Amino acid sequence: MDAGLLRGIFTVLMLVLFAGICFWAWSSRQKSTFDAAAQLPLESDDKPPREPAHRS
């Protein structure tokens, strides 16, 4: 194996990893978790923190 082949394999693996992360982040199952995280900076410090939505 030469360096060009290893770089090509690494590039393909990183592309697959990137696509998987994008698919995970945009999946509808993550919406409630991300919506709750988006509201954290806007919540008052007087209230106890909300528990994140867990998948069962």
C-alpha positions as CSV (number, residue, x, y, z in Angstrom):
1,M,0.0,0.0,0.0
2,D,1.3,3.4,-0.9
3,A,0.5,6.7,0.8
4,G,-2.0,7.8,-1.8
5,L,-4.2,4.7,-1.2
6,L,-4.0,5.2,2.6
7,R,-5.0,8.9,2.1
8,G,-7.9,7.9,-0.1
9,I,-9.2,5.3,2.4
10,F,-8.9,7.8,5.2
11,T,-10.8,10.4,3.2
12,V,-13.6,8.0,2.4
13,L,-13.8,7.0,6.1
14,M,-14.0,10.6,7.2
15,L,-16.7,11.4,4.6
16,V,-18.8,8.4,5.9
17,L,-18.2,9.6,9.5
18,F,-19.3,13.2,8.6
19,A,-22.4,11.9,6.8
20,G,-23.3,9.8,9.8
21,I,-22.9,12.7,12.2
22,C,-25.1,14.9,9.9
23,F,-27.7,12.2,9.7
24,W,-27.7,11.8,13.5
25,A,-27.9,15.5,14.1
26,W,-30.8,16.1,11.7
27,S,-32.8,13.0,12.7
28,S,-36.2,13.7,14.2
29,R,-35.4,11.6,17.3
30,Q,-32.8,14.2,18.4
31,K,-35.2,17.2,18.0
32,S,-36.5,17.3,21.6
33,T,-33.0,16.9,23.0
34,F,-31.6,19.8,20.9
35,D,-34.7,22.0,21.5
36,A,-34.1,21.6,25.3
37,A,-30.4,22.4,24.9
38,A,-31.3,25.4,22.8
39,Q,-33.4,26.8,25.7
40,L,-30.8,26.4,28.4
41,P,-29.2,29.9,27.9
42,L,-32.7,31.5,28.2
43,E,-33.8,29.8,31.4
44,S,-33.6,31.5,34.7
45,D,-30.9,30.4,37.2
46,D,-33.5,30.4,40.0
47,K,-35.2,27.2,38.6
48,P,-33.6,23.8,39.0
49,P,-32.3,22.5,35.6
50,R,-34.7,20.4,33.5
51,E,-33.9,16.8,32.9
52,P,-33.2,16.2,29.2
53,A,-35.6,14.0,27.3
54,H,-34.3,10.4,27.3
55,R,-35.1,7.7,24.7
56,S,-36.5,4.5,26.1
